[in-house]
């Protein structure tokens, strides 16, 4: 059984696996319906999507028409001005066929100029607060990627009391000295304030090699199903503070569910280092390329 805990101060008891609905973005409706049945059968009770995830919100609509009440539903807006963020939120509600989402998140808020617009007068934060007051959303979060995002989340939490944050979290990323200190500071602040911490890229292996002929169901190459993936999931979930968003490669969903349900405990550093060496695991972000993914 997948463990559960309170999602920050929201009062919702979420599974520590959150279904990353980016996986639905390029699927047929038939395959998306089958995937969502796997999600429900696994016991996952929290869905995370975004307006920019292809057809993901559309693919969720049939499932939500039957099971909306069973799930904590989160989406994201990449807009920074208030009017555009409000319009995108309304489109998301229409696409999913729901009257509200539980969590709306500012998507990848990492660039300083965009941050100023979003937090300024007439910005996205102001508009999402208004949407919350109107009952269109219940909680507001912020997400991001890259080596700078933990530091930017710290800055965001000083400006606004976000209910959740989302950031990369895996063994290779946390080994980076330009990333780990900000992550540790962010986790401490989130614990103090009751802010939910969601993690992404838990089963990332590396960026795709140029000569790879494997199907690309994620922008990065994930770990294959097996012991290394189980240890990668166990590493993330060994931190009792965080949630794990599943991979956008839906083929790995059963393996990730099995790993989360096994309660393996934290792997040793030697095991994780050996996996990294054997499989060529590399940190996805380096402070330069792909910070806007």
BELDA-V575622 format. One record per backbone hydrogen bond with DSSP energy under -0.5 kcal/mol. CO is the residue of the C=O (numbers start at 1). NH is the residue of the N-H. If there is no record, write none. Layout:
((CO & NH) (CO & NH))
This chain:
((3 & 16) (5 & 14) (6 & 8) (7 & 10) (12 & 7) (12 & 14) (14 & 5) (16 & 18) (16 & 244) (18 & 20) (18 & 246) (19 & 21) (19 & 48) (20 & 23) (21 & 24) (22 & 25) (24 & 27) (25 & 55) (28 & 32) (29 & 33) (30 & 34) (31 & 35) (32 & 36) (33 & 37) (34 & 38) (35 & 39) (36 & 40) (37 & 41) (38 & 42) (39 & 43) (39 & 44) (40 & 43) (45 & 72) (46 & 19) (47 & 74) (48 & 21) (50 & 53) (52 & 54) (53 & 56) (55 & 59) (56 & 60) (57 & 61) (58 & 61) (60 & 64) (61 & 65) (62 & 66) (63 & 66) (63 & 67) (64 & 68) (67 & 70) (68 & 71) (71 & 73) (72 & 47) (72 & 74) (73 & 102) (73 & 103) (74 & 49) (75 & 105) (76 & 51) (77 & 107) (80 & 124) (81 & 85) (82 & 86) (83 & 87) (84 & 88) (85 & 89) (86 & 90) (87 & 91) (88 & 92) (89 & 93) (90 & 94) (91 & 95) (92 & 96) (93 & 97) (93 & 98) (101 & 138) (102 & 139) (103 & 75) (104 & 141) (105 & 77) (105 & 107) (106 & 109) (106 & 143) (108 & 110) (111 & 115) (112 & 116) (113 & 117) (114 & 118) (115 & 119) (116 & 120) (117 & 120) (118 & 125) (118 & 126) (120 & 123) (122 & 82) (123 & 127) (124 & 128) (125 & 129) (126 & 130) (127 & 131) (128 & 132) (129 & 133) (130 & 134) (131 & 136) (131 & 137) (132 & 135) (136 & 101) (139 & 104) (140 & 163) (140 & 164) (141 & 106) (142 & 166) (143 & 109) (146 & 149) (148 & 152) (149 & 153) (150 & 154) (151 & 155) (152 & 156) (153 & 157) (154 & 158) (155 & 159) (156 & 159) (156 & 160) (160 & 162) (163 & 196) (164 & 142) (165 & 198) (166 & 144) (167 & 200) (170 & 174) (171 & 175) (173 & 176) (176 & 179) (176 & 180) (179 & 183) (180 & 184) (181 & 185) (182 & 186) (183 & 187) (184 & 188) (185 & 189) (186 & 190) (187 & 191) (188 & 192) (189 & 193) (190 & 194) (190 & 195) (194 & 9) (196 & 165) (196 & 198) (197 & 243) (198 & 167) (199 & 245) (200 & 169) (201 & 204) (203 & 223) (205 & 282) (206 & 221) (209 & 212) (215 & 217) (219 & 208) (220 & 222) (221 & 205) (221 & 206) (224 & 229) (226 & 230) (227 & 231) (228 & 232) (229 & 233) (230 & 234) (231 & 235) (232 & 236) (233 & 237) (234 & 238) (236 & 239) (238 & 240) (239 & 242) (241 & 197) (243 & 199) (243 & 245) (244 & 18) (248 & 250) (249 & 252) (250 & 253) (252 & 256) (253 & 257) (254 & 258) (255 & 259) (256 & 260) (257 & 261) (258 & 262) (259 & 263) (259 & 264) (268 & 272) (269 & 273) (270 & 274) (271 & 275) (272 & 276) (273 & 277) (274 & 278) (275 & 279) (276 & 280) (276 & 281) (288 & 291) (289 & 286) (290 & 293))
